[in-house]
Amino acid sequence: MVDFKKLRVWQVAHEGTLKIYKLTSELPKTELFGLVSQLRRAAVSVELNIAESEGRFNKQEKIQFLYMARASAVEVKAALVIVSDLYHGLAQKSDEIIKLYDQLEAQLNSLIGYRKRSS
């Protein structure tokens, strides 16, 4: 049985998702189908792709899902820059979450490198 929850990278991604949900609950209702939806989907995508990677047997498939997780992490960071620029009251929270996703991206890069080197 695969226990993706033991992976530190998944734990950080999950923490990021929870922070994104809290942050987006502070955005105006006019953003419900814009930034709120986009940020939440991208954040959830990161942790789901990490989990799916662990469920794959093929090395290349594992790596491909980690690439998708990394791309979604970058998407989250880009959306947070928009939030920070549009809603200055949320800039500090957005910047803190961006730092978390910077760490997450570095962890994903390390895991991708490890998966590439392993047999």
Biopython code that builds the backbone (N, CA, C, O; Angstrom):
import numpy as np
from Bio.PDB.StructureBuilder import StructureBuilder

atoms = [
    (1, "MET", "N", (0.838, -1.174, 0.000)),
    (1, "MET", "CA", (0.000, 0.000, 0.000)),
    (1, "MET", "C", (0.891, 1.249, 0.000)),
    (1, "MET", "O", (1.837, 1.341, 0.782)),
    (2, "VAL", "N", (0.591, 2.177, -0.855)),
    (2, "VAL", "CA", (1.366, 3.402, -0.987)),
    (2, "VAL", "C", (0.900, 4.414, 0.055)),
    (2, "VAL", "O", (-0.289, 4.716, 0.152)),
    (3, "ASP", "N", (1.851, 4.938, 0.836)),
    (3, "ASP", "CA", (1.491, 5.953, 1.825)),
    (3, "ASP", "C", (2.181, 7.266, 1.470)),
    (3, "ASP", "O", (3.215, 7.619, 2.036)),
    (4, "PHE", "N", (1.590, 7.970, 0.532)),
    (4, "PHE", "CA", (2.128, 9.243, 0.067)),
    (4, "PHE", "C", (2.179, 10.279, 1.179)),
    (4, "PHE", "O", (2.954, 11.233, 1.110)),
    (5, "LYS", "N", (1.350, 10.091, 2.212)),
    (5, "LYS", "CA", (1.281, 11.070, 3.304)),
    (5, "LYS", "C", (2.575, 11.132, 4.115)),
    (5, "LYS", "O", (2.799, 12.094, 4.850)),
    (6, "LYS", "N", (3.419, 10.123, 3.988)),
    (6, "LYS", "CA", (4.699, 10.128, 4.699)),
    (6, "LYS", "C", (5.747, 10.985, 3.991)),
    (6, "LYS", "O", (6.761, 11.346, 4.588)),
    (7, "LEU", "N", (5.509, 11.307, 2.740)),
    (7, "LEU", "CA", (6.462, 12.126, 1.990)),
    (7, "LEU", "C", (6.441, 13.560, 2.496)),
    (7, "LEU", "O", (5.378, 14.175, 2.584)),
    (8, "ARG", "N", (7.604, 14.091, 2.828)),
    (8, "ARG", "CA", (7.691, 15.482, 3.304)),
    (8, "ARG", "C", (7.165, 16.441, 2.245)),
    (8, "ARG", "O", (6.499, 17.424, 2.573)),
    (9, "VAL", "N", (7.455, 16.168, 0.989)),
    (9, "VAL", "CA", (7.017, 17.058, -0.088)),
    (9, "VAL", "C", (5.488, 17.102, -0.170)),
    (9, "VAL", "O", (4.916, 18.161, -0.430)),
    (10, "TRP", "N", (4.830, 15.979, 0.047)),
    (10, "TRP", "CA", (3.364, 15.976, 0.046)),
    (10, "TRP", "C", (2.838, 16.752, 1.256)),
    (10, "TRP", "O", (1.865, 17.497, 1.141)),
    (11, "GLN", "N", (3.474, 16.579, 2.406)),
    (11, "GLN", "CA", (3.043, 17.284, 3.615)),
    (11, "GLN", "C", (3.113, 18.800, 3.427)),
    (11, "GLN", "O", (2.217, 19.530, 3.850)),
    (12, "VAL", "N", (4.192, 19.264, 2.785)),
    (12, "VAL", "CA", (4.329, 20.702, 2.515)),
    (12, "VAL", "C", (3.257, 21.150, 1.523)),
    (12, "VAL", "O", (2.667, 22.219, 1.679)),
    (13, "ALA", "N", (3.009, 20.331, 0.505)),
    (13, "ALA", "CA", (1.967, 20.665, -0.473)),
    (13, "ALA", "C", (0.596, 20.736, 0.200)),
    (13, "ALA", "O", (-0.205, 21.619, -0.107)),
    (14, "HIS", "N", (0.334, 19.822, 1.101)),
    (14, "HIS", "CA", (-0.946, 19.821, 1.818)),
    (14, "HIS", "C", (-1.071, 21.069, 2.696)),
    (14, "HIS", "O", (-2.129, 21.696, 2.754)),
    (15, "GLU", "N", (0.009, 21.416, 3.369)),
    (15, "GLU", "CA", (0.023, 22.650, 4.169)),
    (15, "GLU", "C", (-0.274, 23.857, 3.271)),
    (15, "GLU", "O", (-1.026, 24.755, 3.647)),
    (16, "GLY", "N", (0.329, 23.858, 2.084)),
    (16, "GLY", "CA", (0.080, 24.944, 1.136)),
    (16, "GLY", "C", (-1.375, 25.016, 0.719)),
    (16, "GLY", "O", (-1.945, 26.103, 0.632)),
    (17, "THR", "N", (-1.976, 23.875, 0.461)),
    (17, "THR", "CA", (-3.388, 23.843, 0.072)),
    (17, "THR", "C", (-4.267, 24.435, 1.171)),
    (17, "THR", "O", (-5.169, 25.226, 0.894)),
    (18, "LEU", "N", (-4.004, 24.053, 2.402)),
    (18, "LEU", "CA", (-4.797, 24.582, 3.517)),
    (18, "LEU", "C", (-4.633, 26.096, 3.636)),
    (18, "LEU", "O", (-5.602, 26.812, 3.887)),
    (19, "LYS", "N", (-3.413, 26.575, 3.457)),
    (19, "LYS", "CA", (-3.162, 28.020, 3.524)),
    (19, "LYS", "C", (-3.857, 28.752, 2.373)),
    (19, "LYS", "O", (-4.375, 29.854, 2.552)),
    (20, "ILE", "N", (-3.862, 28.133, 1.195)),
    (20, "ILE", "CA", (-4.532, 28.734, 0.034)),
    (20, "ILE", "C", (-6.032, 28.832, 0.293)),
    (20, "ILE", "O", (-6.643, 29.856, -0.010)),
    (21, "TYR", "N", (-6.625, 27.794, 0.842)),
    (21, "TYR", "CA", (-8.065, 27.834, 1.135)),
    (21, "TYR", "C", (-8.387, 28.941, 2.141)),
    (21, "TYR", "O", (-9.387, 29.644, 1.995)),
    (22, "LYS", "N", (-7.541, 29.092, 3.157)),
    (22, "LYS", "CA", (-7.773, 30.157, 4.142)),
    (22, "LYS", "C", (-7.615, 31.534, 3.499)),
    (22, "LYS", "O", (-8.440, 32.421, 3.720)),
    (23, "LEU", "N", (-6.564, 31.712, 2.709)),
    (23, "LEU", "CA", (-6.330, 33.000, 2.057)),
    (23, "LEU", "C", (-7.466, 33.350, 1.107)),
    (23, "LEU", "O", (-7.962, 34.477, 1.118)),
    (24, "THR", "N", (-7.877, 32.397, 0.289)),
    (24, "THR", "CA", (-8.911, 32.685, -0.708)),
    (24, "THR", "C", (-10.270, 32.944, -0.074)),
    (24, "THR", "O", (-11.132, 33.574, -0.688)),
    (25, "SER", "N", (-10.468, 32.465, 1.148)),
    (25, "SER", "CA", (-11.733, 32.774, 1.829)),
    (25, "SER", "C", (-11.816, 34.256, 2.191)),
    (25, "SER", "O", (-12.894, 34.764, 2.502)),
    (26, "GLU", "N", (-10.680, 34.945, 2.148)),
    (26, "GLU", "CA", (-10.645, 36.380, 2.445)),
    (26, "GLU", "C", (-10.797, 37.247, 1.194)),
    (26, "GLU", "O", (-10.930, 38.466, 1.293)),
    (27, "LEU", "N", (-10.777, 36.623, 0.030)),
    (27, "LEU", "CA", (-10.940, 37.388, -1.211)),
    (27, "LEU", "C", (-12.410, 37.763, -1.405)),
    (27, "LEU", "O", (-13.296, 37.083, -0.887)),
    (28, "PRO", "N", (-12.669, 38.830, -2.141)),
    (28, "PRO", "CA", (-14.065, 39.228, -2.375)),
    (28, "PRO", "C", (-14.832, 38.171, -3.168)),
    (28, "PRO", "O", (-14.249, 37.401, -3.931)),
    (29, "LYS", "N", (-16.130, 38.150, -2.976)),
    (29, "LYS", "CA", (-16.997, 37.182, -3.671)),
    (29, "LYS", "C", (-16.882, 37.307, -5.191)),
    (29, "LYS", "O", (-17.119, 36.339, -5.913)),
    (30, "THR", "N", (-16.520, 38.490, -5.674)),
    (30, "THR", "CA", (-16.372, 38.677, -7.126)),
    (30, "THR", "C", (-15.245, 37.825, -7.696)),
    (30, "THR", "O", (-15.182, 37.614, -8.907)),
    (31, "GLU", "N", (-14.354, 37.334, -6.838)),
    (31, "GLU", "CA", (-13.237, 36.495, -7.288)),
    (31, "GLU", "C", (-13.547, 35.000, -7.201)),
    (31, "GLU", "O", (-12.690, 34.173, -7.512)),
    (32, "LEU", "N", (-14.757, 34.653, -6.785)),
    (32, "LEU", "CA", (-15.094, 33.248, -6.572)),
    (32, "LEU", "C", (-14.802, 32.380, -7.791)),
    (32, "LEU", "O", (-14.266, 31.280, -7.655)),
    (33, "PHE", "N", (-15.148, 32.865, -8.975)),
    (33, "PHE", "CA", (-14.936, 32.070, -10.189)),
    (33, "PHE", "C", (-13.666, 32.481, -10.923)),
    (33, "PHE", "O", (-13.406, 32.021, -12.035)),
    (34, "GLY", "N", (-12.884, 33.343, -10.300)),
    (34, "GLY", "CA", (-11.625, 33.794, -10.879)),
    (34, "GLY", "C", (-10.461, 33.268, -10.058)),
    (34, "GLY", "O", (-10.126, 32.085, -10.108)),
    (35, "LEU", "N", (-9.859, 34.165, -9.308)),
    (35, "LEU", "CA", (-8.669, 33.807, -8.534)),
    (35, "LEU", "C", (-8.930, 32.727, -7.492)),
    (35, "LEU", "O", (-8.083, 31.858, -7.289)),
    (36, "VAL", "N", (-10.068, 32.760, -6.836)),
    (36, "VAL", "CA", (-10.362, 31.748, -5.810)),
    (36, "VAL", "C", (-10.348, 30.354, -6.430)),
    (36, "VAL", "O", (-9.657, 29.456, -5.949)),
    (37, "SER", "N", (-11.105, 30.187, -7.481)),
    (37, "SER", "CA", (-11.196, 28.888, -8.145)),
    (37, "SER", "C", (-9.839, 28.445, -8.693)),
    (37, "SER", "O", (-9.433, 27.298, -8.508)),
    (38, "GLN", "N", (-9.149, 29.353, -9.360)),
    (38, "GLN", "CA", (-7.864, 29.017, -9.982)),
    (38, "GLN", "C", (-6.818, 28.628, -8.938)),
    (38, "GLN", "O", (-6.119, 27.627, -9.093)),
    (39, "LEU", "N", (-6.719, 29.420, -7.887)),
    (39, "LEU", "CA", (-5.739, 29.125, -6.837)),
    (39, "LEU", "C", (-6.029, 27.802, -6.139)),
    (39, "LEU", "O", (-5.121, 27.008, -5.897)),
    (40, "ARG", "N", (-7.276, 27.574, -5.823)),
    (40, "ARG", "CA", (-7.623, 26.328, -5.130)),
    (40, "ARG", "C", (-7.362, 25.113, -6.011)),
    (40, "ARG", "O", (-6.822, 24.109, -5.545)),
    (41, "ARG", "N", (-7.743, 25.201, -7.276)),
    (41, "ARG", "CA", (-7.519, 24.061, -8.179)),
    (41, "ARG", "C", (-6.031, 23.786, -8.359)),
    (41, "ARG", "O", (-5.607, 22.631, -8.355)),
    (42, "ALA", "N", (-5.239, 24.840, -8.514)),
    (42, "ALA", "CA", (-3.801, 24.661, -8.707)),
    (42, "ALA", "C", (-3.151, 24.070, -7.455)),
    (42, "ALA", "O", (-2.307, 23.178, -7.554)),
    (43, "ALA", "N", (-3.541, 24.563, -6.282)),
    (43, "ALA", "CA", (-2.970, 24.051, -5.030)),
    (43, "ALA", "C", (-3.319, 22.578, -4.826)),
    (43, "ALA", "O", (-2.461, 21.773, -4.464)),
    (44, "VAL", "N", (-4.564, 22.240, -5.059)),
    (44, "VAL", "CA", (-4.988, 20.842, -4.925)),
    (44, "VAL", "C", (-4.259, 19.972, -5.950)),
    (44, "VAL", "O", (-3.887, 18.838, -5.650)),
    (45, "SER", "N", (-4.060, 20.493, -7.135)),
    (45, "SER", "CA", (-3.357, 19.760, -8.185)),
    (45, "SER", "C", (-1.948, 19.367, -7.755)),
    (45, "SER", "O", (-1.480, 18.275, -8.076)),
    (46, "VAL", "N", (-1.275, 20.252, -7.034)),
    (46, "VAL", "CA", (0.090, 19.947, -6.590)),
    (46, "VAL", "C", (0.091, 18.683, -5.741)),
    (46, "VAL", "O", (0.814, 17.733, -6.039)),
    (47, "GLU", "N", (-0.712, 18.668, -4.691)),
    (47, "GLU", "CA", (-0.654, 17.510, -3.800)),
    (47, "GLU", "C", (-1.248, 16.249, -4.421)),
    (47, "GLU", "O", (-0.792, 15.145, -4.125)),
    (48, "LEU", "N", (-2.254, 16.398, -5.274)),
    (48, "LEU", "CA", (-2.821, 15.212, -5.925)),
    (48, "LEU", "C", (-1.843, 14.594, -6.918)),
    (48, "LEU", "O", (-1.768, 13.371, -7.033)),
    (49, "ASN", "N", (-1.097, 15.427, -7.633)),
    (49, "ASN", "CA", (-0.110, 14.889, -8.572)),
    (49, "ASN", "C", (1.046, 14.213, -7.845)),
    (49, "ASN", "O", (1.583, 13.219, -8.334)),
    (50, "ILE", "N", (1.434, 14.732, -6.690)),
    (50, "ILE", "CA", (2.462, 14.061, -5.890)),
    (50, "ILE", "C", (1.943, 12.697, -5.441)),
    (50, "ILE", "O", (2.655, 11.699, -5.541)),
    (51, "ALA", "N", (0.718, 12.652, -4.953)),
    (51, "ALA", "CA", (0.123, 11.387, -4.517)),
    (51, "ALA", "C", (0.010, 10.411, -5.684)),
    (51, "ALA", "O", (0.333, 9.231, -5.547)),
    (52, "GLU", "N", (-0.447, 10.906, -6.824)),
    (52, "GLU", "CA", (-0.592, 10.016, -7.984)),
    (52, "GLU", "C", (0.755, 9.484, -8.444)),
    (52, "GLU", "O", (0.859, 8.338, -8.883)),
    (53, "SER", "N", (1.780, 10.310, -8.346)),
    (53, "SER", "CA", (3.125, 9.863, -8.695)),
    (53, "SER", "C", (3.523, 8.643, -7.867)),
    (53, "SER", "O", (4.114, 7.695, -8.384)),
    (54, "GLU", "N", (3.195, 8.680, -6.596)),
    (54, "GLU", "CA", (3.538, 7.564, -5.709)),
    (54, "GLU", "C", (2.744, 6.303, -6.037)),
    (54, "GLU", "O", (3.173, 5.197, -5.711)),
    (55, "GLY", "N", (1.605, 6.463, -6.671)),
    (55, "GLY", "CA", (0.784, 5.318, -7.029)),
    (55, "GLY", "C", (1.178, 4.662, -8.345)),
    (55, "GLY", "O", (0.639, 3.616, -8.704)),
    (56, "ARG", "N", (2.103, 5.263, -9.056)),
    (56, "ARG", "CA", (2.548, 4.731, -10.344)),
    (56, "ARG", "C", (3.699, 3.752, -10.149)),
    (56, "ARG", "O", (4.495, 3.889, -9.220)),
    (57, "PHE", "N", (3.780, 2.761, -11.038)),
    (57, "PHE", "CA", (4.869, 1.791, -10.990)),
    (57, "PHE", "C", (5.996, 2.174, -11.936)),
    (57, "PHE", "O", (7.169, 1.940, -11.645)),
    (58, "ASN", "N", (5.639, 2.759, -13.056)),
    (58, "ASN", "CA", (6.614, 3.124, -14.074)),
    (58, "ASN", "C", (7.378, 4.376, -13.654)),
    (58, "ASN", "O", (6.783, 5.382, -13.269)),
    (59, "LYS", "N", (8.715, 4.298, -13.735)),
    (59, "LYS", "CA", (9.580, 5.407, -13.325)),
    (59, "LYS", "C", (9.255, 6.693, -14.077)),
    (59, "LYS", "O", (9.155, 7.755, -13.464)),
    (60, "GLN", "N", (9.090, 6.611, -15.386)),
    (60, "GLN", "CA", (8.807, 7.808, -16.183)),
    (60, "GLN", "C", (7.454, 8.417, -15.827)),
    (60, "GLN", "O", (7.307, 9.639, -15.816)),
    (61, "GLU", "N", (6.478, 7.581, -15.539)),
    (61, "GLU", "CA", (5.171, 8.098, -15.120)),
    (61, "GLU", "C", (5.282, 8.805, -13.772)),
    (61, "GLU", "O", (4.690, 9.865, -13.571)),
    (62, "LYS", "N", (6.045, 8.215, -12.847)),
    (62, "LYS", "CA", (6.256, 8.865, -11.550)),
    (62, "LYS", "C", (6.825, 10.266, -11.751)),
    (62, "LYS", "O", (6.350, 11.235, -11.158)),
    (63, "ILE", "N", (7.847, 10.357, -12.593)),
    (63, "ILE", "CA", (8.514, 11.636, -12.849)),
    (63, "ILE", "C", (7.565, 12.608, -13.532)),
    (63, "ILE", "O", (7.540, 13.791, -13.194)),
    (64, "GLN", "N", (6.789, 12.126, -14.482)),
    (64, "GLN", "CA", (5.860, 13.000, -15.204)),
    (64, "GLN", "C", (4.849, 13.654, -14.256)),
    (64, "GLN", "O", (4.543, 14.838, -14.396)),
    (65, "PHE", "N", (4.339, 12.896, -13.309)),
    (65, "PHE", "CA", (3.383, 13.474, -12.357)),
    (65, "PHE", "C", (4.061, 14.481, -11.429)),
    (65, "PHE", "O", (3.434, 15.447, -10.994)),
    (66, "LEU", "N", (5.335, 14.259, -11.128)),
    (66, "LEU", "CA", (6.072, 15.247, -10.331)),
    (66, "LEU", "C", (6.303, 16.527, -11.130)),
    (66, "LEU", "O", (6.264, 17.623, -10.571)),
    (67, "TYR", "N", (6.542, 16.394, -12.436)),
    (67, "TYR", "CA", (6.652, 17.581, -13.294)),
    (67, "TYR", "C", (5.344, 18.376, -13.279)),
    (67, "TYR", "O", (5.354, 19.605, -13.212)),
    (68, "MET", "N", (4.231, 17.666, -13.341)),
    (68, "MET", "CA", (2.932, 18.354, -13.315)),
    (68, "MET", "C", (2.709, 19.040, -11.970)),
    (68, "MET", "O", (2.164, 20.142, -11.914)),
    (69, "ALA", "N", (3.132, 18.387, -10.888)),
    (69, "ALA", "CA", (3.013, 19.002, -9.564)),
    (69, "ALA", "C", (3.845, 20.281, -9.504)),
    (69, "ALA", "O", (3.400, 21.297, -8.969)),
    (70, "ARG", "N", (5.050, 20.220, -10.055)),
    (70, "ARG", "CA", (5.920, 21.403, -10.048)),
    (70, "ARG", "C", (5.312, 22.534, -10.864)),
    (70, "ARG", "O", (5.343, 23.689, -10.441)),
    (71, "ALA", "N", (4.762, 22.216, -12.022)),
    (71, "ALA", "CA", (4.127, 23.240, -12.859)),
    (71, "ALA", "C", (2.951, 23.880, -12.127)),
    (71, "ALA", "O", (2.762, 25.094, -12.204)),
    (72, "SER", "N", (2.169, 23.086, -11.426)),
    (72, "SER", "CA", (1.044, 23.632, -10.658)),
    (72, "SER", "C", (1.535, 24.503, -9.506)),
    (72, "SER", "O", (0.895, 25.498, -9.166)),
    (73, "ALA", "N", (2.661, 24.139, -8.906)),
    (73, "ALA", "CA", (3.228, 24.961, -7.830)),
    (73, "ALA", "C", (3.634, 26.337, -8.357)),
    (73, "ALA", "O", (3.432, 27.350, -7.688)),
    (74, "VAL", "N", (4.202, 26.364, -9.550)),
    (74, "VAL", "CA", (4.573, 27.642, -10.169)),
    (74, "VAL", "C", (3.315, 28.446, -10.494)),
    (74, "VAL", "O", (3.298, 29.668, -10.347)),
    (75, "GLU", "N", (2.273, 27.763, -10.933)),
    (75, "GLU", "CA", (0.993, 28.431, -11.204)),
    (75, "GLU", "C", (0.437, 29.082, -9.933)),
    (75, "GLU", "O", (-0.066, 30.205, -9.972)),
    (76, "VAL", "N", (0.532, 28.374, -8.819)),
    (76, "VAL", "CA", (0.075, 28.928, -7.541)),
    (76, "VAL", "C", (0.842, 30.206, -7.225)),
    (76, "VAL", "O", (0.250, 31.214, -6.838)),
    (77, "LYS", "N", (2.155, 30.159, -7.390)),
    (77, "LYS", "CA", (2.968, 31.344, -7.084)),
    (77, "LYS", "C", (2.589, 32.527, -7.972)),
    (77, "LYS", "O", (2.506, 33.658, -7.492)),
    (78, "ALA", "N", (2.362, 32.279, -9.243)),
    (78, "ALA", "CA", (1.979, 33.362, -10.155)),
    (78, "ALA", "C", (0.637, 33.969, -9.749)),
    (78, "ALA", "O", (0.472, 35.189, -9.769)),
    (79, "ALA", "N", (-0.307, 33.125, -9.384)),
    (79, "ALA", "CA", (-1.621, 33.621, -8.958)),
    (79, "ALA", "C", (-1.511, 34.412, -7.656)),
    (79, "ALA", "O", (-2.238, 35.385, -7.456)),
    (80, "LEU", "N", (-0.613, 33.999, -6.780)),
    (80, "LEU", "CA", (-0.422, 34.723, -5.524)),
    (80, "LEU", "C", (0.179, 36.108, -5.751)),
    (80, "LEU", "O", (-0.114, 37.042, -5.005)),
    (81, "VAL", "N", (1.008, 36.241, -6.765)),
    (81, "VAL", "CA", (1.538, 37.563, -7.121)),
    (81, "VAL", "C", (0.387, 38.474, -7.537)),
    (81, "VAL", "O", (0.354, 39.650, -7.175)),
    (82, "ILE", "N", (-0.546, 37.929, -8.293)),
    (82, "ILE", "CA", (-1.722, 38.705, -8.713)),
    (82, "ILE", "C", (-2.536, 39.126, -7.493)),
    (82, "ILE", "O", (-2.947, 40.281, -7.382)),
    (83, "VAL", "N", (-2.767, 38.182, -6.578)),
    (83, "VAL", "CA", (-3.507, 38.503, -5.350)),
    (83, "VAL", "C", (-2.794, 39.618, -4.592)),
    (83, "VAL", "O", (-3.422, 40.579, -4.148)),
    (84, "SER", "N", (-1.502, 39.483, -4.453)),
    (84, "SER", "CA", (-0.715, 40.480, -3.728)),
    (84, "SER", "C", (-0.809, 41.860, -4.366)),
    (84, "SER", "O", (-0.912, 42.869, -3.668)),
    (85, "ASP", "N", (-0.774, 41.901, -5.694)),
    (85, "ASP", "CA", (-0.835, 43.178, -6.412)),
    (85, "ASP", "C", (-2.228, 43.805, -6.388)),
    (85, "ASP", "O", (-2.358, 45.027, -6.317)),
    (86, "LEU", "N", (-3.251, 42.985, -6.445)),
    (86, "LEU", "CA", (-4.620, 43.506, -6.479)),
    (86, "LEU", "C", (-5.192, 43.799, -5.095)),
    (86, "LEU", "O", (-5.960, 44.746, -4.922)),
    (87, "TYR", "N", (-4.823, 42.998, -4.127)),
    (87, "TYR", "CA", (-5.399, 43.103, -2.787)),
    (87, "TYR", "C", (-4.260, 43.289, -1.780)),
    (87, "TYR", "O", (-3.805, 42.333, -1.151)),
    (88, "HIS", "N", (-3.820, 44.516, -1.644)),
    (88, "HIS", "CA", (-2.641, 44.834, -0.836)),
    (88, "HIS", "C", (-2.760, 44.374, 0.611)),
    (88, "HIS", "O", (-1.749, 44.093, 1.254)),
    (89, "GLY", "N", (-3.961, 44.296, 1.121)),
    (89, "GLY", "CA", (-4.165, 43.812, 2.484)),
    (89, "GLY", "C", (-3.800, 42.347, 2.660)),
    (89, "GLY", "O", (-3.601, 41.881, 3.782)),
    (90, "LEU", "N", (-3.711, 41.623, 1.554)),
    (90, "LEU", "CA", (-3.354, 40.202, 1.601)),
    (90, "LEU", "C", (-1.926, 39.956, 1.120)),
    (90, "LEU", "O", (-1.505, 38.808, 0.976)),
    (91, "ALA", "N", (-1.187, 41.029, 0.873)),
    (91, "ALA", "CA", (0.161, 40.905, 0.307)),
    (91, "ALA", "C", (1.098, 40.117, 1.217)),
    (91, "ALA", "O", (1.835, 39.255, 0.740)),
    (92, "GLN", "N", (1.081, 40.398, 2.506)),
    (92, "GLN", "CA", (1.983, 39.704, 3.423)),
    (92, "GLN", "C", (1.674, 38.207, 3.474)),
    (92, "GLN", "O", (2.584, 37.380, 3.420)),
    (93, "LYS", "N", (0.398, 37.864, 3.579)),
    (93, "LYS", "CA", (0.013, 36.449, 3.596)),
    (93, "LYS", "C", (0.394, 35.773, 2.283)),
    (93, "LYS", "O", (0.891, 34.647, 2.280)),
    (94, "SER", "N", (0.159, 36.462, 1.172)),
    (94, "SER", "CA", (0.506, 35.907, -0.143)),
    (94, "SER", "C", (2.002, 35.654, -0.240)),
    (94, "SER", "O", (2.431, 34.606, -0.721)),
    (95, "ASP", "N", (2.798, 36.619, 0.220)),
    (95, "ASP", "CA", (4.256, 36.479, 0.167)),
    (95, "ASP", "C", (4.745, 35.311, 1.019)),
    (95, "ASP", "O", (5.675, 34.604, 0.632)),
    (96, "GLU", "N", (4.125, 35.109, 2.168)),
    (96, "GLU", "CA", (4.492, 33.978, 3.029)),
    (96, "GLU", "C", (4.189, 32.650, 2.339)),
    (96, "GLU", "O", (4.974, 31.706, 2.423)),
    (97, "ILE", "N", (3.060, 32.585, 1.666)),
    (97, "ILE", "CA", (2.693, 31.347, 0.968)),
    (97, "ILE", "C", (3.606, 31.141, -0.241)),
    (97, "ILE", "O", (3.964, 30.006, -0.556)),
    (98, "ILE", "N", (3.984, 32.217, -0.914)),
    (98, "ILE", "CA", (4.932, 32.096, -2.032)),
    (98, "ILE", "C", (6.236, 31.473, -1.538)),
    (98, "ILE", "O", (6.801, 30.615, -2.216)),
    (99, "LYS", "N", (6.718, 31.887, -0.377)),
    (99, "LYS", "CA", (7.946, 31.313, 0.190)),
    (99, "LYS", "C", (7.780, 29.819, 0.449)),
    (99, "LYS", "O", (8.699, 29.038, 0.205)),
    (100, "LEU", "N", (6.616, 29.427, 0.938)),
    (100, "LEU", "CA", (6.341, 28.007, 1.151)),
    (100, "LEU", "C", (6.396, 27.247, -0.178)),
    (100, "LEU", "O", (6.957, 26.153, -0.253)),
    (101, "TYR", "N", (5.809, 27.835, -1.224)),
    (101, "TYR", "CA", (5.816, 27.181, -2.530)),
    (101, "TYR", "C", (7.193, 27.216, -3.185)),
    (101, "TYR", "O", (7.492, 26.361, -4.018)),
    (102, "ASP", "N", (8.039, 28.185, -2.829)),
    (102, "ASP", "CA", (9.441, 28.160, -3.270)),
    (102, "ASP", "C", (10.139, 26.937, -2.686)),
    (102, "ASP", "O", (10.860, 26.229, -3.390)),
    (103, "GLN", "N", (9.921, 26.693, -1.397)),
    (103, "GLN", "CA", (10.489, 25.512, -0.738)),
    (103, "GLN", "C", (9.952, 24.233, -1.369)),
    (103, "GLN", "O", (10.694, 23.282, -1.613)),
    (104, "LEU", "N", (8.668, 24.232, -1.624)),
    (104, "LEU", "CA", (8.028, 23.067, -2.228)),
    (104, "LEU", "C", (8.606, 22.782, -3.608)),
    (104, "LEU", "O", (8.881, 21.632, -3.950)),
    (105, "GLU", "N", (8.788, 23.836, -4.398)),
    (105, "GLU", "CA", (9.356, 23.665, -5.735)),
    (105, "GLU", "C", (10.771, 23.079, -5.647)),
    (105, "GLU", "O", (11.131, 22.207, -6.438)),
    (106, "ALA", "N", (11.565, 23.553, -4.695)),
    (106, "ALA", "CA", (12.915, 23.016, -4.505)),
    (106, "ALA", "C", (12.860, 21.540, -4.099)),
    (106, "ALA", "O", (13.656, 20.733, -4.579)),
    (107, "GLN", "N", (11.924, 21.193, -3.219)),
    (107, "GLN", "CA", (11.775, 19.797, -2.810)),
    (107, "GLN", "C", (11.349, 18.920, -3.982)),
    (107, "GLN", "O", (11.828, 17.796, -4.135)),
    (108, "LEU", "N", (10.451, 19.441, -4.802)),
    (108, "LEU", "CA", (10.030, 18.681, -5.985)),
    (108, "LEU", "C", (11.200, 18.482, -6.937)),
    (108, "LEU", "O", (11.369, 17.396, -7.492)),
    (109, "ASN", "N", (12.008, 19.519, -7.132)),
    (109, "ASN", "CA", (13.184, 19.387, -7.995)),
    (109, "ASN", "C", (14.129, 18.314, -7.469)),
    (109, "ASN", "O", (14.673, 17.528, -8.245)),
    (110, "SER", "N", (14.324, 18.278, -6.155)),
    (110, "SER", "CA", (15.175, 17.253, -5.547)),
    (110, "SER", "C", (14.593, 15.861, -5.746)),
    (110, "SER", "O", (15.316, 14.921, -6.078)),
    (111, "LEU", "N", (13.293, 15.732, -5.542)),
    (111, "LEU", "CA", (12.647, 14.431, -5.706)),
    (111, "LEU", "C", (12.688, 13.979, -7.161)),
    (111, "LEU", "O", (12.904, 12.799, -7.437)),
    (112, "ILE", "N", (12.486, 14.897, -8.081)),
    (112, "ILE", "CA", (12.577, 14.559, -9.507)),
    (112, "ILE", "C", (13.984, 14.064, -9.824)),
    (112, "ILE", "O", (14.147, 13.049, -10.501)),
    (113, "GLY", "N", (14.998, 14.772, -9.341)),
    (113, "GLY", "CA", (16.384, 14.349, -9.564)),
    (113, "GLY", "C", (16.658, 12.976, -8.981)),
    (113, "GLY", "O", (17.321, 12.150, -9.607)),
    (114, "TYR", "N", (16.148, 12.734, -7.781)),
    (114, "TYR", "CA", (16.316, 11.432, -7.136)),
    (114, "TYR", "C", (15.651, 10.334, -7.959)),
    (114, "TYR", "O", (16.242, 9.280, -8.193)),
    (115, "ARG", "N", (14.423, 10.586, -8.394)),
    (115, "ARG", "CA", (13.692, 9.580, -9.186)),
    (115, "ARG", "C", (14.419, 9.287, -10.503)),
    (115, "ARG", "O", (14.446, 8.143, -10.957)),
    (116, "LYS", "N", (15.003, 10.316, -11.110)),
    (116, "LYS", "CA", (15.732, 10.120, -12.368)),
    (116, "LYS", "C", (16.968, 9.244, -12.157)),
    (116, "LYS", "O", (17.306, 8.425, -13.011)),
    (117, "ARG", "N", (17.636, 9.418, -11.026)),
    (117, "ARG", "CA", (18.867, 8.669, -10.749)),
    (117, "ARG", "C", (18.602, 7.249, -10.272)),
    (117, "ARG", "O", (19.436, 6.365, -10.464)),
    (118, "SER", "N", (17.449, 7.022, -9.652)),
    (118, "SER", "CA", (17.168, 5.695, -9.096)),
    (118, "SER", "C", (16.707, 4.742, -10.189)),
    (118, "SER", "O", (16.214, 5.152, -11.240)),
    (119, "SER", "N", (16.882, 3.477, -9.908)),
    (119, "SER", "CA", (16.514, 2.472, -10.926)),
    (119, "SER", "C", (15.067, 2.089, -10.886)),
    (119, "SER", "O", (14.626, 1.259, -11.680)),
]
sb = StructureBuilder()
sb.init_structure("model")
sb.init_model(0)
sb.init_chain("A")
sb.init_seg("    ")
for serial, (resi, resn, name, xyz) in enumerate(atoms, 1):
    if name == "N":
        sb.init_residue(resn, " ", resi, " ")
    sb.init_atom(name, np.array(xyz, "f"), 0.0, 1.0, " ", f" {name:<3s}", serial, name[0])
structure = sb.get_structure()
